[in-house]
């Protein structure tokens, strides 16, 4: 007999494509790996799941659904998603990215947010717009549509599709198509400001806000060319809520009435008017290299950021923005990506650390305990483990790396202390 948790797991792996065993244990079986192991084994024997432990050590075991498992995972969803079960799924080549996206989706769902995965987004982008609108507005999703293009909500955007061949015309024509969950961006051969961008960008996942608006999430852990990343940003700039010029050198405002929660009295307040599009916001979760391209680099003398791709695409909204204290109402937010799962976080750290600071998964777990003991929890979002590890000796005789090596000696680790260049 399948349990409700089994079916929730099958739905998740069907919609996302995979999950790590540790993630399944934590989020679907209350953190009990023994229970998860029993349930996964039964589903593997029943032909609903495949498990693969021939992957990197940090990943442990990867779970993917069989065709039969996908049929079960899709039962609670509208018929429009049935075609998702037509493909055989296996561990992806970009396993770290897929595991990290799964990590962020599972955390968002645990916080009460409804989420659409990239597999759902790609399918929705090709469906009849009326059916998509109905699905997004359903209680299962909770999306709301802007009635006039300014009221908070979703407003259809536009992508360009390659049309059928026309006799005598050398190039196939581009035709506009309505979309609610994707954005159009320039292909390699097009200028960034082209009016008919030929590429379509699908977010890694979309989160539904309590207001019914959509937030697109982009997880950037691989180096992209500056042009391609700039083109994607320019495309998203036409897909997020934007300020509306008032024709007098400023921006339109409207008067809204709100209830003061402290006094219960009505208050009138001026509020900027936003032109609504597909997404209320894009949140970029990045490694430092991608963060620099998006935000620009900080000039230590002036304290200002050079123009990154976002400021170039949206100069009005990002004039003088302080990236260290980003206003949560901005149309694009850039954050350093972190993971809830220890193995995924380890793989992330090894990707961004210089070679002299990389280590085995076992040593990394010990080193992180030193970091946790040294850094206040409130500061860990800024002084991440990777940043902290590279801090040289300051007021003490030991650098943070030296402190980690000393902790190994003190713990009488069977690994033993090694030279810096032999890790």
VMD Tcl script that draws the C-alpha trace (Angstrom):
set ca {
  {0.00 0.00 0.00}
  {1.31 3.44 -0.92}
  {1.14 6.11 1.75}
  {0.27 9.78 1.21}
  {3.98 10.59 1.68}
  {4.91 8.08 -1.02}
  {2.53 9.74 -3.46}
  {3.81 13.21 -2.56}
  {7.35 12.03 -3.29}
  {6.27 10.51 -6.62}
  {4.56 13.76 -7.58}
  {7.65 15.80 -6.72}
  {10.12 13.63 -8.66}
  {7.71 13.57 -11.61}
  {7.39 17.36 -11.69}
  {11.07 18.11 -11.03}
  {12.68 14.99 -12.52}
  {14.83 13.82 -9.58}
  {15.56 14.11 -5.89}
  {18.46 13.05 -3.66}
  {17.67 10.31 -1.15}
  {18.66 12.63 1.73}
  {16.22 15.25 0.46}
  {13.46 12.65 0.20}
  {14.13 11.48 3.75}
  {14.07 15.00 5.20}
  {11.12 16.50 3.37}
  {8.83 13.49 2.83}
  {9.60 11.12 5.72}
  {10.23 13.43 8.65}
  {14.02 13.17 8.44}
  {13.97 9.43 9.20}
  {16.35 7.80 6.75}
  {15.42 4.30 7.93}
  {11.76 4.93 7.06}
  {12.72 6.55 3.76}
  {14.93 3.57 2.90}
  {12.09 1.12 3.53}
  {9.56 3.11 1.49}
  {11.98 3.74 -1.39}
  {12.90 0.05 -1.52}
  {9.22 -0.91 -1.75}
  {8.64 1.61 -4.55}
  {11.72 0.40 -6.43}
  {10.46 -3.19 -6.12}
  {7.02 -2.05 -7.34}
  {8.59 -0.45 -10.42}
  {7.73 3.14 -9.42}
  {11.21 4.52 -8.68}
  {14.75 4.04 -9.91}
  {17.67 4.64 -7.56}
  {21.21 5.35 -8.65}
  {24.10 5.39 -6.20}
  {26.79 5.46 -8.88}
  {27.02 9.24 -8.59}
  {29.36 11.68 -6.85}
  {29.94 11.07 -3.12}
  {28.28 14.34 -2.14}
  {25.05 13.26 -3.86}
  {24.82 9.86 -2.20}
  {21.83 8.36 -4.01}
  {19.60 9.84 -6.72}
  {15.94 8.89 -7.10}
  {14.10 9.22 -10.41}
  {10.58 8.07 -11.33}
  {9.83 5.27 -13.78}
  {7.09 5.73 -16.37}
  {4.71 3.94 -13.99}
  {5.86 6.15 -11.13}
  {5.20 9.25 -13.21}
  {1.66 8.04 -13.93}
  {1.04 7.88 -10.19}
  {2.75 11.24 -9.63}
  {0.46 12.95 -12.16}
  {-2.85 11.62 -10.89}
  {-3.67 14.65 -8.74}
  {-2.79 17.13 -11.53}
  {-4.88 18.44 -14.46}
  {-4.95 16.39 -17.65}
  {-2.76 18.99 -19.41}
  {0.25 17.62 -17.53}
  {-0.20 13.98 -18.60}
  {2.41 14.34 -21.35}
  {5.08 14.89 -18.69}
  {4.99 11.14 -18.06}
  {5.95 10.23 -21.61}
  {9.73 10.46 -21.09}
  {12.15 8.11 -19.38}
  {13.97 10.08 -16.67}
  {17.49 9.44 -15.40}
  {19.98 11.39 -13.24}
  {20.78 14.59 -15.17}
  {24.26 15.47 -16.40}
  {24.06 18.74 -14.46}
  {23.31 16.92 -11.22}
  {24.49 19.70 -8.89}
  {22.21 22.26 -10.53}
  {19.23 19.89 -10.48}
  {19.84 18.93 -6.84}
  {20.23 22.59 -5.87}
  {17.00 23.57 -7.60}
  {15.24 20.68 -5.83}
  {16.72 21.96 -2.56}
  {15.36 25.49 -3.08}
  {11.93 24.24 -4.21}
  {11.56 21.97 -1.19}
  {12.52 24.78 1.18}
  {10.01 27.13 -0.50}
  {7.25 24.53 -0.24}
  {8.05 23.98 3.44}
  {7.48 27.72 3.93}
  {3.98 27.44 2.46}
  {4.67 28.70 -1.08}
  {3.16 27.07 -4.13}
  {5.78 26.32 -6.78}
  {5.85 25.49 -10.48}
  {8.85 23.49 -11.70}
  {10.68 24.04 -14.97}
  {9.08 20.89 -16.41}
  {5.65 22.37 -15.69}
  {6.66 25.79 -17.01}
  {7.90 24.41 -20.34}
  {4.67 22.50 -20.83}
  {2.45 25.44 -19.81}
  {4.22 27.76 -22.24}
  {2.98 25.63 -25.15}
  {-0.62 25.21 -23.97}
  {-3.72 27.16 -24.94}
  {-3.53 30.52 -23.10}
  {-7.09 30.20 -21.78}
  {-6.32 26.81 -20.25}
  {-3.12 28.15 -18.71}
  {-4.97 31.12 -17.27}
  {-7.58 28.79 -15.76}
  {-4.89 26.58 -14.22}
  {-2.91 29.49 -12.76}
  {-6.07 30.99 -11.25}
  {-7.17 27.68 -9.74}
  {-7.11 27.23 -5.92}
  {-4.26 24.71 -6.36}
  {-1.99 27.50 -7.66}
  {-3.55 30.71 -6.35}
  {-2.46 33.02 -9.15}
  {-4.29 36.30 -9.76}
  {-4.44 38.35 -12.95}
  {-4.13 42.11 -13.28}
  {-7.42 43.52 -14.54}
  {-5.97 46.69 -16.02}
  {-2.23 46.06 -16.35}
  {-1.48 48.12 -13.22}
  {-3.38 46.33 -10.48}
  {-1.15 43.71 -8.77}
  {-1.32 40.41 -10.60}
  {-0.17 38.48 -13.64}
  {-0.33 40.01 -17.10}
  {0.38 38.06 -20.25}
  {3.72 38.63 -21.94}
  {4.93 37.74 -25.40}
  {7.47 35.34 -26.88}
  {8.32 34.81 -30.53}
  {7.98 31.42 -32.19}
  {9.42 30.31 -35.50}
  {6.51 29.93 -37.89}
  {6.07 27.49 -40.80}
  {8.11 27.84 -43.96}
  {6.78 30.24 -46.58}
  {7.55 29.41 -50.23}
  {9.99 31.88 -51.71}
  {11.00 33.32 -48.31}
  {14.56 32.35 -47.29}
  {13.96 32.59 -43.53}
  {11.02 31.23 -41.59}
  {8.96 34.12 -40.14}
  {8.70 34.82 -36.40}
  {5.20 35.07 -34.95}
  {4.24 36.43 -31.51}
  {2.69 34.13 -28.93}
  {1.18 34.83 -25.50}
  {2.96 33.54 -22.41}
  {2.48 33.76 -18.65}
  {5.53 31.83 -17.38}
  {8.44 32.51 -19.76}
  {10.37 35.44 -21.20}
  {11.81 36.19 -24.61}
  {15.48 37.13 -25.03}
  {17.83 37.85 -27.90}
  {19.59 34.97 -29.61}
  {23.33 35.13 -30.31}
  {22.83 36.74 -33.73}
  {20.48 39.47 -32.44}
  {21.12 42.81 -30.71}
  {19.89 43.00 -27.10}
  {17.19 45.53 -27.96}
  {15.69 43.53 -30.83}
  {11.91 43.75 -31.13}
  {11.56 40.07 -32.00}
  {13.85 38.14 -29.63}
  {14.16 34.60 -30.94}
  {15.09 32.72 -27.74}
  {12.77 31.72 -24.89}
  {13.91 31.61 -21.28}
  {12.26 29.28 -18.77}
  {12.94 29.98 -15.06}
  {14.37 27.17 -12.95}
  {11.15 27.43 -10.96}
  {8.36 29.90 -10.27}
  {7.03 30.75 -6.83}
  {3.51 32.06 -6.26}
  {3.30 34.99 -3.83}
  {0.37 35.38 -1.38}
  {-0.74 38.29 -3.62}
  {-1.15 35.85 -6.52}
  {1.84 37.29 -8.41}
  {4.66 35.14 -9.77}
  {8.37 35.28 -8.90}
  {10.84 33.68 -11.31}
  {13.89 32.00 -9.74}
  {17.17 31.59 -11.59}
  {19.91 29.41 -10.10}
  {23.24 30.42 -11.69}
  {26.16 28.19 -10.71}
  {27.84 27.75 -14.11}
  {29.78 30.44 -15.93}
  {27.81 31.97 -18.80}
  {29.28 34.32 -21.36}
  {28.73 37.94 -20.46}
  {26.70 38.48 -23.64}
  {24.36 35.55 -23.03}
  {23.74 36.49 -19.39}
  {23.16 40.10 -20.46}
  {20.65 38.96 -23.08}
  {18.74 36.88 -20.52}
  {18.63 39.84 -18.11}
  {17.40 42.14 -20.90}
  {14.67 39.62 -21.68}
  {13.55 39.43 -18.06}
  {13.56 43.24 -17.88}
  {10.59 43.10 -20.28}
  {8.86 40.42 -18.22}
  {8.83 41.99 -14.71}
  {6.78 44.78 -13.13}
  {8.30 48.14 -14.09}
  {7.95 51.78 -13.05}
  {5.66 53.93 -15.22}
  {7.07 57.35 -16.33}
  {4.77 60.30 -15.66}
  {6.03 62.31 -18.65}
  {7.56 64.94 -16.37}
  {10.85 63.31 -15.52}
  {9.50 61.21 -12.66}
  {7.16 58.24 -12.16}
  {3.43 57.87 -11.78}
  {2.02 57.54 -8.27}
  {-1.41 56.70 -6.94}
  {-3.11 57.20 -3.60}
  {-4.02 54.05 -1.66}
  {-5.93 53.67 1.58}
  {-4.56 51.31 4.20}
  {-5.45 50.35 7.76}
  {-2.78 51.13 10.35}
  {-2.40 47.83 12.26}
  {-1.37 49.68 15.42}
  {-4.31 52.09 15.58}
  {-6.91 50.53 13.28}
  {-7.29 53.91 11.58}
  {-7.39 54.45 7.82}
  {-4.34 56.08 6.29}
  {-3.83 57.44 2.80}
  {-0.45 56.87 1.24}
  {1.24 57.64 -2.08}
  {2.45 54.58 -3.93}
  {4.40 54.12 -7.16}
  {2.45 52.68 -10.06}
  {3.89 49.56 -11.69}
  {3.16 48.24 -15.16}
  {2.52 44.53 -14.60}
  {3.90 41.72 -16.70}
  {4.43 37.96 -16.29}
  {6.53 38.20 -13.14}
  {6.50 40.51 -10.17}
  {10.20 39.85 -9.68}
  {13.18 37.71 -10.67}
  {15.37 36.35 -7.89}
  {18.87 35.31 -8.95}
  {20.59 32.73 -6.72}
  {24.22 32.80 -7.82}
  {27.82 31.90 -7.23}
  {30.06 34.98 -6.76}
  {31.20 35.09 -10.40}
  {27.64 35.40 -11.69}
  {26.77 37.89 -8.93}
  {29.51 40.22 -10.15}
  {28.26 40.09 -13.73}
  {24.69 40.83 -12.65}
  {25.36 43.53 -10.03}
  {28.66 44.94 -11.24}
  {31.76 45.11 -9.09}
  {32.14 47.23 -5.97}
  {34.71 50.03 -6.21}
  {36.44 49.99 -2.79}
  {37.37 53.67 -3.12}
  {34.00 55.16 -4.10}
  {31.82 52.49 -2.47}
  {29.74 52.34 -5.65}
  {29.05 49.47 -8.00}
  {30.07 49.55 -11.64}
  {27.15 48.92 -13.94}
  {26.30 45.23 -14.10}
  {23.87 43.67 -16.54}
  {20.80 44.47 -14.40}
  {21.59 48.18 -14.05}
  {22.26 48.39 -17.79}
  {18.93 46.76 -18.61}
  {16.95 48.72 -15.99}
  {18.80 52.00 -15.36}
  {15.82 53.82 -13.80}
  {14.98 51.19 -11.21}
  {18.63 50.57 -10.30}
  {20.01 54.11 -10.21}
  {22.26 54.18 -7.14}
  {20.88 50.95 -5.71}
  {22.75 49.58 -2.69}
  {23.34 45.92 -3.53}
  {24.46 45.19 0.03}
  {20.97 46.15 1.29}
  {18.63 45.40 -1.57}
  {15.10 46.75 -1.34}
  {12.85 43.64 -1.41}
  {10.48 45.51 -3.75}
  {13.09 45.74 -6.55}
  {12.15 43.92 -9.76}
  {15.33 41.84 -9.56}
  {17.14 40.56 -6.47}
  {20.62 38.97 -6.53}
  {21.67 36.65 -3.69}
  {24.52 34.25 -3.09}
  {23.12 30.76 -3.42}
  {23.21 28.38 -0.47}
  {21.78 24.91 0.07}
  {19.87 23.29 2.90}
  {21.32 19.87 2.06}
  {24.85 19.38 3.37}
  {26.06 17.41 0.35}
  {24.79 20.01 -2.10}
  {26.37 22.81 -0.07}
  {29.68 20.92 -0.05}
  {29.64 20.62 -3.84}
  {28.81 24.33 -4.12}
  {31.72 25.29 -1.87}
  {34.16 23.14 -3.84}
  {33.02 24.90 -7.01}
  {33.76 28.41 -5.72}
  {36.83 27.78 -3.51}
  {40.36 28.12 -4.93}
  {42.19 24.79 -5.26}
  {44.27 25.36 -2.11}
  {41.10 25.39 0.03}
  {39.27 22.39 -1.39}
  {38.96 19.24 0.65}
  {37.15 15.94 1.01}
  {33.51 15.80 2.11}
  {34.54 14.33 5.51}
  {37.03 17.10 6.22}
  {34.58 19.75 5.05}
  {32.00 18.59 7.61}
  {34.58 19.08 10.39}
  {35.74 22.44 9.05}
  {32.15 23.73 8.97}
  {31.77 23.03 12.67}
  {34.70 25.38 13.28}
  {32.97 28.03 11.14}
  {29.69 27.55 13.00}
  {31.45 27.94 16.34}
  {33.23 31.08 15.14}
  {30.52 33.01 13.26}
  {27.28 34.27 14.78}
  {24.23 32.75 13.01}
  {22.97 36.23 12.10}
  {26.18 36.89 10.11}
  {26.47 33.56 8.28}
  {24.49 34.81 5.31}
  {27.20 37.42 4.71}
  {30.29 35.68 6.07}
  {29.63 32.37 4.36}
  {31.80 29.36 5.05}
  {33.70 29.80 1.78}
  {34.43 33.48 2.49}
  {35.36 32.78 6.11}
  {37.72 29.93 5.21}
  {39.84 32.23 3.02}
  {40.31 34.91 5.71}
  {44.07 35.16 6.50}
  {45.54 35.42 9.98}
  {44.54 38.65 11.67}
  {44.41 39.26 15.40}
  {45.51 35.67 16.03}
  {48.50 33.73 14.75}
  {46.26 31.30 12.88}
  {44.27 31.87 9.72}
  {40.80 30.36 9.58}
  {42.16 27.53 7.45}
  {44.86 26.92 10.06}
  {42.17 26.78 12.74}
  {40.38 24.08 10.73}
  {43.58 22.07 10.40}
  {44.21 22.47 14.14}
  {40.68 21.19 14.81}
  {41.54 18.09 12.80}
  {44.57 17.45 14.97}
  {42.60 18.03 18.14}
  {39.91 15.60 17.03}
  {42.60 13.02 16.26}
  {41.05 12.62 12.82}
  {42.03 9.36 11.11}
  {42.61 11.50 8.02}
  {45.48 13.19 9.80}
  {46.89 16.61 9.13}
  {48.08 17.21 5.62}
  {49.94 19.93 3.86}
  {47.90 22.65 2.22}
  {48.73 21.55 -1.31}
  {47.88 17.85 -0.83}
  {44.17 18.20 -0.22}
}
mol new
graphics top color blue
foreach p $ca { graphics top sphere $p radius 0.5 }
foreach p [lrange $ca 0 end-1] q [lrange $ca 1 end] { graphics top cylinder $p $q radius 0.2 }
display resetview
